[in-house]
Amino acid sequence: MKRVVYAVVSLILLFIMGCSLPPERPVKKDELYRTGIYNYYKIQESPERVLAALNKDGEVVLEVEYKKQPLYLKILATSKGLVLSVSER
């Protein structure tokens, strides 16, 4: 019985830790522009929509294009700033 309880509690904790949280301080537009993503990638979403998603969830995944190659760009808001991660679609 104890094993089942520990397993359920562990699964709940893993689920909660896997959810994204809003950043400690709101991300500002100049921080987003400092990354240079709008200069390097073709992005359909406006900066305001990206900022709203970052400030609500703490992360956003965008479908971008770089030299006609479709990519995913993940932006994560951390206490040290924005962290970018690019992967193929």
N, C-alpha and C positions, 0 to 999 in steps of 0.2 A: 504494500500500500504506500509506503514511504517513497519507493522508487517512482511510482506513478505521479505522486504529488511533486517530487523534485523534477521530473521530466516535464510536467505541465508548466511549472514555474519557470524552468529554464527556457522553454519554448516561448513563453510570454515575454520574458526579458529579451530574448534574441529578436523577437518581433518588434518590440518597442525600440531597441537600439538600432534596428535597421531603418526605422522611419526617419525622414529628414526633419530637422528642426529649423526654425527661423534663426537668422544670425543674431548675435548679441547686440550689435549695433547695425542700423540700416545701411545698406549699400547705397552709395550716391552715384549719380550719373557720371561724374568725373572719374571715379574709380573704374567704372565700366569702360569708359573711353580710353583710360590709360592702358588697358590690356591690348588695345589695337585690333580687336577682333573685327570691327566694322571696316577696317582698312584691308585686312588680309582675306576675309571670308565674305561670301555673298550670303547674307542673312535676311530672311523674309520678315522676321519679327522686329517690331520697333524696339528701340532701347527702353522705352517706358514699360512695355509689356515684359521685357526681360527683367527689368528692375523690380517690377511688381511680383513676379514669380520668385526671384531671389529673396526678396524681403519677406515673402509669405512662407516659402518652403525651405529656403536655405540652399537650394540647388535648382538648376534648370538644364534640360537637355534640348539642344537645338539641332535641327537639320540644316546643315550649311553646305556650301559648295566652295571648293578651292581648286582653281585651275580645271574647272569642269568635272571634278571628281566629287561625288556626293560623300559627305562625312557627317558624323555626329560630333557635336561639341558639347561637352558637359562643363558647366560652370558651377563651382562650389564656393559658397561664401563661408570663409573661416574667420577666426579671430585675427589671423595674420594677414588677411586680404583674400582676394579672389584666386582660386586655383582652377586652371584650365586643363581639360583632358580631351584629346581628340582620338576618335576611332573610326574605322571604316563602316559604311552602311552595308 
